[in-house]
Amino acid sequence: MRVRQLTAYVLRVQLRKPFRHASAVRNYSDNILIRAELADGTTGWGEGVPRDYVTGETAEGAIEQLLATPVSEQLAGEPASWLEVIAICDRFQPAALVDDPRGSYGNSLRAAVELSLLDAYGKLFGEPVSKAIEAYPGVAESLLARSDSVRYSTTIDAESKRKLWRSSLKMRAYGFRQCKVKVGADCDADAARMGVIRRWIGPRMDLRVDANEAWLPEKVLQHAKALAPFDITCIEQPVAHEELASLTELRRELDVPVMLDESLTSLHDAHEAIRLSACDLFNIRISKCGGVLNSLRLAMLAKEHGLGYQLGCHPGETGILSAAGRHFASVVRDIRYLEGSYDHHVLATVPTMPDLTFGYGGRAPALTQPGLGVELDLDVARGSLRDERVITVDE
């Protein structure tokens, strides 16, 4: 069954409250949505969340990139199996409109198109997207393990100190096992915040920190020492990407694992991090890394080199990306930390159905419906749509 048409939308997703970290303050997210339609009328949805300070992308730029891409040529064919669908997804390469030495510009668009195809063909085949992950050629059995449920971690952003005890107590009462805390460049302030958080969140919570590139290389050990009393299990992206090489030496003196996020956007980035011995874990995000298939490749590479990985998310993801992450997490094993499915907790209005927000303790069931198992409610989303373009694929 051929792809007949793609419809691209820019959706402005309002957040319930501003989300703060060292690199940005965000009140909304402009997302790129793709609706793929097959020749028989079967449709599928995909989503990408462009972040200009991570991969240089914007939602408007993603539309421009899609219009410049020869989609009729790249998406041609009538796939009858997951292997053939994967081949078409791999052929889709957004037009190179800018210099892209890291191979990440266009990743949000790539993710959105790929997910729309996996969703549509999953519905056509009557199988969930998780089956496509399991069918990926060359994936080692040691990387896969199907689970009936997953468990998400939570996050405390860079909010004021006076609110910390309330947020911490709430996370503890809700039964989470893991919590990420956003930290910044003020060592003393971060240590004071972590003291409040650890006091109220309890001694059993697995706490990790995310600096979002805020630390200078010469200050990393000082920051880590200040946070050591609070038993943190990971430091995410301590330095700016431009200072990545500094982590080679710093890791020899750190007693806590280092995770890369802004420095881990592509297979090029991953190979460079491995070459430099710059990290212990990858933060894989489906949109940032260019889709489910690229995310799987990154997990495979991490496993091959003895590294860990988490599956992360972006604030502002709708249920489309929540569903994609759920499918990934329910079949890929050894995910150290899992983020996502924050829908009702983060979004002012949830434009997808059914509701995929995790439950008590961050628990959520695996998705077994054909495709992604989620649909965009256009009636709810209509007022937030900022652009719409139709691209004919099958003339």
N, C-alpha and C positions, 0 to 999 in steps of 0.2 A: 504494500500500500504506500503510495507516494505522499510526500508532503505537498500540499496544495498552496498553503498560504501562511505567512507569519504576520501577526499584528503586534506592534511594539507600543507600549505605553510607558509614560513617566508618571509614577504615583508618588505623591507627597504624603508620607506617613507621619502623622503627628505623634509625639511621645507624651506619655502621661505627665512626666516631669523632665526637666533638663537632665541630661546624662553628662557627667563631668569626668574628664581624666586629664593627664598632663599635656596631651596633644590637642585637645579640642573640648568645646562645650557644645552639645547638640540638643536642639529642641525638636527637630524633625529629621526625617531621612527621605531623600529623593531616590526612589528605587526604579530600576528598569524591569518591566514585566513583559514577557513574551507569551503570546497565545499561538500555539502551532495548530494548524488544522490539516488533517489528512484528507485524502481524496474522497473517503466515504463519510466525511463530516465529523469523525472523531477528533476531539480537541484535547490539548494538554497545556498546562501552565508552567512557566519557568520564571525565576526571579534572580536578579543580581542587585547588589548594594554597593554602588561605586563609592570609593573614598579617595578623594584627590590627594590627601596627605599620606596615603599608603601606596597606591598604584598609579596615581596621577589621573584617575578616571572621574568623570562626572556623568550624570544621567543623560544630559543633553549631548555630551560627547559620544555616549554609547549609541544613541539614535543616529548621529552622523556617521559613526563607524559602521553600523549595520547597513545604512543606505549605500555605503561605498563598497560593501562586500558582495561578491558574486554568489549570492545564496542559491540561485537556480542551479549553478554548476556544482556547488559544494554539497547541497542536500539532495541531489538527484539519486534515484534508485528506489527500489521497492523492497525494503528489508522484510524478511519473513522470520527472523530470529534475533535474539539479543546480540549475538556476535555481529550481525549485519547492521543493527542499529548503532552499536558501539563504533563500527567503522565509519558510519555517516557522521556521528558526533565528532570523531577524530578528524574528519575532513574539514569540519567547520573551523575556519581560521579568520577572525575579524580582520578587516583591511588595516594595514599598517599605516596609520596617519601621522604617527610621531616616531622619533627614535626610541627604540625599546630594547636596550641591551639586557635587561633582566627578564624579558619575556613575560611581563605581567600586565602591560597596558591592553585593555580589552577583556580582562579576566571576568569582570562582572557580566559583560555581554555574553561571553562564552558560556558562563554558568547558566544564564537565563535561557539561552537557546538550547543548550544541552538538556536542561531539566524539562523544558517544554516538549522535547522529542521523547525523552524517557517516559514522561507522563502519558503522552498520547499513545505511544506504542505499547506501554504497559496496559493501558485500557484495551487496546486492540487485541493483545495477547491474553488478556485476563489474568495478568500477573503483576505483583507489586514491583516497584523499582529496585527493591533489595535483590531481586532475582538477577537484575542486570549487573549488579555489583559482584554477585557470586559467579556470574558467567564471564567476567573479565578474563581475557586470555593471559595465562601465565601467573595468575594470582596464587600464591602459596596457600595450601590448606591450613598451614599454621597461623595464617593471618585472619582466617574466617572462623566464626563460631556464632550460629544463629541463637538469638535470645528472645524470649517472650516479652521482655520489658527492659527499660533502660533507667538510669538515674542521673539526673542533672545536678550540677553544682550551682551556686548562687554567686552574686557579686555585690560588693559595697563600693560605690563610686567615690569620687573625691568630694564628698559632701562635708558640711561643717561639723566640727567636733561635737557641738551640742546635740546633733541628731544621731550620733554614732551609737550611743547606748540603746536607743530605741530600735534602730536597724539591726543591731547585733542580736538583741534579745528576740526580735521577730524571726531572724534566720534560725536561731536556736530552737524557738518554739515550733517552727514549721518543720523541724526534723531533718534539715540538711546535714550532710556529712562533710561537704567541702564548700569553701568560700574563697573567692578571689577579692583582694582589696586593692583599689587603685591608689598608688602613691605618687609623689612628685619629687621635686628637687630639694625640699626643705627637710633635712635629715632629722632634726629635733622634733619638728611638727609631726612627721610620719611616725616616729617612735612613740610620741604621746598618743597619737590616734590609735596605733596598734595596741597600746596598753589598754585603752578603753575597750577596743573591740575584743581582745582576748579575755578581758575580765567578764564581759557580758555574754560573749558567744560561747564561752566554756572551754575547758581544756581538751575536750575530745574532738573539736572541729579541726579538720585539715585546712589550715590557712596558707594561702600563697599570695604573692604580691605581683602587681603589674606596674612597671614604671613608665611604660609608653615612651621610651627613649629619653627620659628626663634626666638621667644621671650622667655626669661627666666621667670618663674612664678613670681619672685620678681620684674620684670620690666613691667608686663602686664598693671598695672594701670597707670604707667608713660607713656607708649606708647599710651594707649587709651586716656588719658588726652591731649596729644600732638596733637592727631588727631581729637579731639572733635570739634574744630572750623570749621571743614570742613563738618560737618553734615553727617557722615558716618552712614549707616543703618545696618551694620553687620561687625563682625570681624570673619574671617574664620581661623580655626586651629592656634590659637595664640601660643600654646606651643607644645612641642614634645609629641608624644603619651605616652611616659614613664611618663610624668608629668600630665597626664589626670586628676588625682584626685585633683590636685591643682585648677581646674576650679570650683569645688564645692563651695569653699569659694569666689573665685574671682568674680563669677557671681553675688554674692550678692551686690558687690560694683560697678559693671560695669553698665553703663547706655545704653549700646548698646548690641544687641543680639550676641550670639556666635554660630558659625556654626562649625561642625566637618567634616573633610575630611579624612586626613591620619588616623584618629582614628575611621573612620566609613567605614569598609570594608566588614562587614558581620552582620548577625543577632546577633551573639555573641557580637560583638562590640556595636551594637545598644542597646542591653539589658544592657550592662555594663554602657554605657553612661546614660541611663535612671536611672539605680540604683544610679549612682553618682550625678544625676542632673547636668551633666557636659555641657549641651548645650541647645540651643533654636531651632536649626535647624540641619538637616542632609544634607550633600552634597552627593547625590546619583549619582553615575556614573555607567553606565550599564556594562562596562568592569570591573572596580574595584570591583563592588559588585556582579559579577557572573551572569549577564544576566538580561533580561527584567523581568523575573518572580521574581527573588530575589529583584530587584529594586522595584517592585510592593509590595512585602511583607514589605520592609522597609518603603515605603510610608504609607502602612496600619498601621504599628506599630507606626510611628510618629503621624499619625492622632489619633490613639487610646489614645495616651498619651499627646495630646495637643501640639505637636511640629510641627514646619514647616519643609519644605524641598525644596531643589533646585534640578534640574536635571543638573548635570555638564557633562563635557567631558574632554578628554585628548588631548593636542596638538599632532597632528599626526594621529588622527582618519581619516579614509577615509569615503566615502559616505555610506558605509555599516552601520557603527555605527551612522552616521548622520541620516540615514533613521530610524534606530531603535529608536533613541531619538525622532525623529519627531512623530513616531507612538505613543510613550509613552506620549509625551506632548500634543498630540491632543485629548487624552481621559482621562487623569488623571488631576484632577482639583487642584487648590490652589498651583501650583508650584510657589514658591516665586521668584526665579530667574531661567532663562533658558539659558543654554550654549550649543553650538554645531552648526553644519552646517557651520563651518568656511571654508569649503573646499578650494575654490580658494583664500581666504584671507591668508591661512596658508601654504598650500601644494605647493611645487615647481611644481609638476605634479599631476593632479587629475586622478586616475586610474579607476574611476567608472563613470557610466552613468545611467540616465541623471544627469545633474548638479543640486545638491541640495543646493548650496550656498544660504544663505538668501539674501533677497533684502533690499531695502531702509528701514531704521529704524529697521532692524533686523527681518522684517516680512517674513513669509514663509507659503505656503499653506499646509494643511494636505495632507497626501499621501493616495490615495484611490485605487491604483493598487493592484492586488493580490500579496501576499507575502510582502517583504520589499519594492518592487517597484524600486530596483536599482540592477545593475549588475556590476561585475568586468570586465573591458576591459583587457583581458589577453594580447592582443597585446601591450597595453601601459604598463602594469605591468611587462611583461616578463623580461625586463632588470634589474628589481629591486628585483626579486625573489632570495632568498638566500638558500632555501631548499624546497623540495617537497617530501612528503610521501603519499603513497596510502594505506589505511586500508580497507580491505574487511570486510563487516559487514554481509551480507547475502550470505552464501556459497551456 
